[in-house]
Amino acid sequence: MSDYVQSPISGRTMNRPLLISSLIKNAARYFSDVEIVSRMSDGTVHRYTYGDCHARAQRLANALAQLGLSIGDRVATLGWNNYRHFEAYFAIPGSGLVLNTINPRLHADQITYIADHAEAKCVLFDLSFLEQAEAIAAQCPGAATFVAMCAASEMPERTSISNLICYEDFIAAASDTYGWPEFDETAASALCYTSGTTGNPKGVLYSHRSTMIHSYAEVMPDAFNISSRDVIMPVVPMYHSNAWGLPYASALAGAKLVLPGPMMDGKSLYELIDGEGVTFSAGVPTVWNGLLDYIKARELSFTTFKRMNIGGSACPTAMMNTFRHTHGVDVIHAWGMTEMSPMGTICTLQGRHADLPEADIQTLRETQGHPVFGVDMLLLDDQGVELPWDGKTTGNLFVKGPWVIDSYFKHPVGSALEDGWLPTGDVVTINSQGYIKIMDRSKDIIKSGDEWISSIEVENIAQLHEDVHQAACIGIPHPKWGERPVLVVIARAEAEISKDDLLAFLEDRIAKWWMPDDIHFVDTIDLGPTGKVLKNKLRDRFAKVESTAT
Ligand code: AMP
């Protein structure tokens, strides 16, 4: 129930619903010739236009309608970033169905849990995920229709899915003219599940209205700054929080889109970036190391690539600096959550920063930025007392906004909130201008004695060492201090770095009591299904290693 004050007089503007179908209609009407380029799983490059996409999205909407689905029914996808998945992004919500993007990298049990919990009636999948689709078919009786997103010639010879439909046949048989229906803008549009490291994933259900407002906000100059002059390459997967909204924002702006499919190696990304004239890309930090290594080894440079948005976890300063200073690419740090569609804060500089000394500008750039218009923030201590925005005081971040959820799917309305605010689970400082610095997830922050240690800060500084490829800092139980930091490091190939070298490097740069008690050199660091470090796994892996602090 809304407790807003009611005005006796309403504005006299048209009450047009904000619907996702309007994005693809707009792109096809005004940017019909603008290209969408996809790297397919076999490495080939497919290209067509928004005009072609609209025709095929209408075919898909007609084909889905013939399955007898009702408005609000969920249609799941297990797909890479490619043009067929992009068509589903419009056909499914545009026709009133709900797009349930399932992260195929989740454990098989979680995938079937999601399909079951979402009550998906139909599943569209890329052939790479046949096994996952078969698991859903075997365990979720409600999922009656399975469509392999491929051509007839690529259909699997053998599968346990009965009556498997070929996507190309499915849409070829349907008309390419579809009357996109109008309905209430608060209708559900997409259902993403959190990739929670503990417990079952939770459903985050966006509406047409929240997605449309998020799209308008995303293209703003102090957000992702997307226009029809851009060539956008979402490296963030379309199964992770709607690829941070980029498919929708690109269609809104009429920007050329480059969808990189499964190939995240440096060579494949570089070829697309330079070959297709990419101006803007976005993704989590871990995907960019391969690209940086590739261009460094070959002394390559970028021709058109000017901006990138790195978020999902803290962007190491070293990575930010290499992109900016060596390759001329402006790294814009961003923070968000699936529960926020996901955009929360973006680190663009403002007019008032023009004359700041370079060191202060660098300090600002390393923050996660200021809230995008629409997002409200609140900083509280553990007792719920409001804390000052002074850039120093650390507290729990709460948010509000038109694209922030109020409850998880199938939970009571408002149940995700505390006094009307969504707890983010992030521990941050906020400066007087509203720039936030994420110190940690509340469950990852290290408590040593009565003091907090930011694992993100320690990692960031360790990664400034030229021989460190990746570092993760975790808290390990300690009898006297409660917890002490331990650093887990992947060294660069062929680097000869010892524990003492790295400790000496850190010694000058961090407080004495922040110094890791131990450093472990490893070949791999566990990453979760969205490319983030799994700190709970690392803690299990190193929990038994004795702390050396006295
Ligand atoms: P997800 O919903 O999987 O996208 O995860 C959201 C969480 O990722 C946030 O609550 C943060 O803990 C973390 N996160 C997102 N962006 C950043 C960032 N730029 N720096 C540090 N942590 C981040």
Residues whose N, C-alpha, C, O or C-beta is under 5 A from the ligand:
A	BS01	AMP	I310 G311 G312 S313 A314 A334 W335 G336 M337 T338 E339 Q368 T424 D426 I438 R441
